[in-house]
Amino acid sequence: MTNTRVIGLSLPEGVVDRIDRARGDISRSKYILRIIERAFGNKVIEYGGAA
């Protein structure tokens, strides 16, 4: 299991709405993690924690 750190993230409602429409049945935290990893050019890290 990958070490994780819980953080709070404030986003405009419109951004959250776009994320929710795009993510399908993937949890919001996993979807945002994948977006961040792609922005940094990293592979997707498996996350086994609660979402």
N, CA, C and O atoms as CSV, one atom per row, in Angstrom:
chain,resi,resn,atom,element,x,y,z
A,1,MET,N,N,0.845,-1.181,0.000
A,1,MET,CA,C,0.000,0.000,0.000
A,1,MET,C,C,0.887,1.239,0.000
A,1,MET,O,O,1.898,1.292,0.700
A,2,THR,N,N,0.506,2.212,-0.774
A,2,THR,CA,C,1.247,3.457,-0.866
A,2,THR,C,C,0.995,4.310,0.371
A,2,THR,O,O,-0.136,4.396,0.849
A,3,ASN,N,N,2.046,4.942,0.888
A,3,ASN,CA,C,1.859,5.878,1.995
A,3,ASN,C,C,1.081,7.070,1.495
A,3,ASN,O,O,1.364,7.592,0.417
A,4,THR,N,N,0.115,7.501,2.254
A,4,THR,CA,C,-0.712,8.638,1.867
A,4,THR,C,C,-0.780,9.641,3.006
A,4,THR,O,O,-0.509,9.311,4.161
A,5,ARG,N,N,-1.140,10.856,2.669
A,5,ARG,CA,C,-1.348,11.911,3.648
A,5,ARG,C,C,-2.699,12.551,3.330
A,5,ARG,O,O,-2.964,12.911,2.183
A,6,VAL,N,N,-3.535,12.688,4.326
A,6,VAL,CA,C,-4.840,13.308,4.152
A,6,VAL,C,C,-4.654,14.817,4.129
A,6,VAL,O,O,-4.024,15.389,5.019
A,7,ILE,N,N,-5.213,15.461,3.097
A,7,ILE,CA,C,-5.159,16.920,2.996
A,7,ILE,C,C,-6.554,17.450,2.692
A,7,ILE,O,O,-7.419,16.718,2.211
A,8,GLY,N,N,-6.756,18.701,2.973
A,8,GLY,CA,C,-7.991,19.370,2.585
A,8,GLY,C,C,-7.726,20.161,1.321
A,8,GLY,O,O,-6.635,20.699,1.135
A,9,LEU,N,N,-8.711,20.232,0.462
A,9,LEU,CA,C,-8.542,20.931,-0.800
A,9,LEU,C,C,-9.815,21.707,-1.083
A,9,LEU,O,O,-10.896,21.124,-1.160
A,10,SER,N,N,-9.694,23.010,-1.237
A,10,SER,CA,C,-10.849,23.838,-1.559
A,10,SER,C,C,-10.830,24.157,-3.042
A,10,SER,O,O,-9.837,24.662,-3.567
A,11,LEU,N,N,-11.931,23.860,-3.709
A,11,LEU,CA,C,-12.055,24.103,-5.144
A,11,LEU,C,C,-13.353,24.848,-5.418
A,11,LEU,O,O,-14.329,24.678,-4.687
A,12,PRO,N,N,-13.376,25.664,-6.453
A,12,PRO,CA,C,-14.627,26.320,-6.829
A,12,PRO,C,C,-15.687,25.265,-7.177
A,12,PRO,O,O,-15.366,24.198,-7.699
A,13,GLU,N,N,-16.952,25.581,-6.879
A,13,GLU,CA,C,-18.034,24.631,-7.126
A,13,GLU,C,C,-18.075,24.165,-8.581
A,13,GLU,O,O,-18.361,22.999,-8.850
A,14,GLY,N,N,-17.793,25.060,-9.510
A,14,GLY,CA,C,-17.816,24.697,-10.916
A,14,GLY,C,C,-16.775,23.641,-11.261
A,14,GLY,O,O,-17.022,22.773,-12.098
A,15,VAL,N,N,-15.616,23.714,-10.620
A,15,VAL,CA,C,-14.556,22.722,-10.852
A,15,VAL,C,C,-14.985,21.370,-10.285
A,15,VAL,O,O,-14.808,20.336,-10.929
A,16,VAL,N,N,-15.543,21.383,-9.092
A,16,VAL,CA,C,-16.007,20.134,-8.481
A,16,VAL,C,C,-17.110,19.517,-9.342
A,16,VAL,O,O,-17.137,18.301,-9.532
A,17,ASP,N,N,-18.010,20.336,-9.858
A,17,ASP,CA,C,-19.072,19.830,-10.734
A,17,ASP,C,C,-18.492,19.162,-11.979
A,17,ASP,O,O,-18.958,18.099,-12.390
A,18,ARG,N,N,-17.473,19.787,-12.581
A,18,ARG,CA,C,-16.840,19.206,-13.767
A,18,ARG,C,C,-16.155,17.891,-13.440
A,18,ARG,O,O,-16.231,16.936,-14.213
A,19,ILE,N,N,-15.488,17.839,-12.296
A,19,ILE,CA,C,-14.840,16.602,-11.860
A,19,ILE,C,C,-15.875,15.506,-11.672
A,19,ILE,O,O,-15.688,14.380,-12.134
A,20,ASP,N,N,-16.965,15.835,-10.993
A,20,ASP,CA,C,-17.998,14.836,-10.722
A,20,ASP,C,C,-18.646,14.311,-12.005
A,20,ASP,O,O,-18.984,13.131,-12.088
A,21,ARG,N,N,-18.817,15.161,-12.983
A,21,ARG,CA,C,-19.392,14.712,-14.260
A,21,ARG,C,C,-18.418,13.815,-15.010
A,21,ARG,O,O,-18.837,12.862,-15.668
A,22,ALA,N,N,-17.139,14.103,-14.919
A,22,ALA,CA,C,-16.135,13.381,-15.693
A,22,ALA,C,C,-15.688,12.070,-15.048
A,22,ALA,O,O,-15.245,11.166,-15.757
A,23,ARG,N,N,-15.788,11.945,-13.746
A,23,ARG,CA,C,-15.149,10.829,-13.044
A,23,ARG,C,C,-15.922,9.525,-13.116
A,23,ARG,O,O,-15.350,8.468,-12.853
A,24,GLY,N,N,-17.181,9.562,-13.456
A,24,GLY,CA,C,-17.964,8.327,-13.509
A,24,GLY,C,C,-18.060,7.678,-12.141
A,24,GLY,O,O,-18.405,8.332,-11.156
A,25,ASP,N,N,-17.749,6.368,-12.081
A,25,ASP,CA,C,-17.874,5.649,-10.809
A,25,ASP,C,C,-16.575,5.603,-10.015
A,25,ASP,O,O,-16.482,4.876,-9.026
A,26,ILE,N,N,-15.569,6.370,-10.435
A,26,ILE,CA,C,-14.300,6.472,-9.709
A,26,ILE,C,C,-14.483,7.473,-8.573
A,26,ILE,O,O,-15.141,8.498,-8.754
A,27,SER,N,N,-13.915,7.192,-7.417
A,27,SER,CA,C,-14.044,8.139,-6.307
A,27,SER,C,C,-13.397,9.474,-6.690
A,27,SER,O,O,-12.461,9.518,-7.488
A,28,ARG,N,N,-13.904,10.536,-6.118
A,28,ARG,CA,C,-13.376,11.875,-6.421
A,28,ARG,C,C,-11.896,11.969,-6.088
A,28,ARG,O,O,-11.125,12.539,-6.861
A,29,SER,N,N,-11.482,11.414,-4.941
A,29,SER,CA,C,-10.070,11.518,-4.553
A,29,SER,C,C,-9.170,10.758,-5.527
A,29,SER,O,O,-8.099,11.254,-5.877
A,30,LYS,N,N,-9.576,9.573,-5.970
A,30,LYS,CA,C,-8.772,8.822,-6.940
A,30,LYS,C,C,-8.699,9.563,-8.271
A,30,LYS,O,O,-7.644,9.598,-8.905
A,31,TYR,N,N,-9.811,10.155,-8.696
A,31,TYR,CA,C,-9.832,10.875,-9.963
A,31,TYR,C,C,-8.897,12.085,-9.921
A,31,TYR,O,O,-8.130,12.315,-10.856
A,32,ILE,N,N,-8.967,12.852,-8.839
A,32,ILE,CA,C,-8.092,14.020,-8.697
A,32,ILE,C,C,-6.629,13.578,-8.624
A,32,ILE,O,O,-5.760,14.228,-9.206
A,33,LEU,N,N,-6.348,12.477,-7.913
A,33,LEU,CA,C,-4.981,11.953,-7.852
A,33,LEU,C,C,-4.472,11.625,-9.251
A,33,LEU,O,O,-3.330,11.951,-9.577
A,34,ARG,N,N,-5.287,10.991,-10.079
A,34,ARG,CA,C,-4.877,10.650,-11.443
A,34,ARG,C,C,-4.604,11.899,-12.275
A,34,ARG,O,O,-3.649,11.930,-13.051
A,35,ILE,N,N,-5.434,12.929,-12.118
A,35,ILE,CA,C,-5.204,14.190,-12.834
A,35,ILE,C,C,-3.855,14.783,-12.431
A,35,ILE,O,O,-3.081,15.213,-13.286
A,36,ILE,N,N,-3.578,14.804,-11.134
A,36,ILE,CA,C,-2.314,15.375,-10.639
A,36,ILE,C,C,-1.125,14.563,-11.134
A,36,ILE,O,O,-0.116,15.129,-11.555
A,37,GLU,N,N,-1.241,13.235,-11.086
A,37,GLU,CA,C,-0.142,12.394,-11.558
A,37,GLU,C,C,0.129,12.616,-13.049
A,37,GLU,O,O,1.286,12.664,-13.466
A,38,ARG,N,N,-0.909,12.749,-13.837
A,38,ARG,CA,C,-0.715,13.006,-15.269
A,38,ARG,C,C,-0.057,14.361,-15.487
A,38,ARG,O,O,0.776,14.513,-16.381
A,39,ALA,N,N,-0.426,15.339,-14.679
A,39,ALA,CA,C,0.171,16.674,-14.814
A,39,ALA,C,C,1.670,16.631,-14.507
A,39,ALA,O,O,2.447,17.382,-15.097
A,40,PHE,N,N,2.073,15.764,-13.595
A,40,PHE,CA,C,3.481,15.621,-13.238
A,40,PHE,C,C,4.184,14.556,-14.069
A,40,PHE,O,O,5.383,14.334,-13.899
A,41,GLY,N,N,3.458,13.896,-14.964
A,41,GLY,CA,C,4.056,12.903,-15.836
A,41,GLY,C,C,4.366,11.581,-15.173
A,41,GLY,O,O,5.225,10.841,-15.651
A,42,ASN,N,N,3.684,11.263,-14.076
A,42,ASN,CA,C,3.916,10.019,-13.354
A,42,ASN,C,C,2.858,8.991,-13.709
A,42,ASN,O,O,1.767,9.339,-14.160
A,43,LYS,N,N,3.184,7.734,-13.504
A,43,LYS,CA,C,2.200,6.680,-13.681
A,43,LYS,C,C,1.192,6.746,-12.548
A,43,LYS,O,O,1.444,7.354,-11.508
A,44,VAL,N,N,0.053,6.114,-12.763
A,44,VAL,CA,C,-0.982,6.079,-11.729
A,44,VAL,C,C,-0.508,5.210,-10.585
A,44,VAL,O,O,-0.045,4.089,-10.795
A,45,ILE,N,N,-0.622,5.728,-9.377
A,45,ILE,CA,C,-0.239,5.007,-8.167
A,45,ILE,C,C,-1.497,4.366,-7.589
A,45,ILE,O,O,-2.507,5.041,-7.387
A,46,GLU,N,N,-1.435,3.075,-7.326
A,46,GLU,CA,C,-2.583,2.410,-6.724
A,46,GLU,C,C,-2.784,2.938,-5.317
A,46,GLU,O,O,-1.838,3.035,-4.535
A,47,TYR,N,N,-4.013,3.276,-5.006
A,47,TYR,CA,C,-4.354,3.834,-3.710
A,47,TYR,C,C,-5.356,2.923,-3.042
A,47,TYR,O,O,-6.448,2.707,-3.566
A,48,GLY,N,N,-5.002,2.390,-1.902
A,48,GLY,CA,C,-5.874,1.426,-1.231
A,48,GLY,C,C,-6.628,1.986,-0.046
A,48,GLY,O,O,-7.271,1.232,0.684
A,49,GLY,N,N,-6.566,3.297,0.166
A,49,GLY,CA,C,-7.235,3.890,1.323
A,49,GLY,C,C,-8.692,4.182,1.065
A,49,GLY,O,O,-9.193,3.983,-0.041
A,50,ALA,N,N,-9.367,4.653,2.088
A,50,ALA,CA,C,-10.782,5.025,1.958
A,50,ALA,C,C,-10.894,6.296,1.145
A,50,ALA,O,O,-10.069,7.202,1.264
A,51,ALA,N,N,-11.911,6.353,0.326
A,51,ALA,CA,C,-12.111,7.543,-0.512
A,51,ALA,C,C,-13.330,8.310,-0.100
A,51,ALA,O,O,-13.644,9.338,-0.701
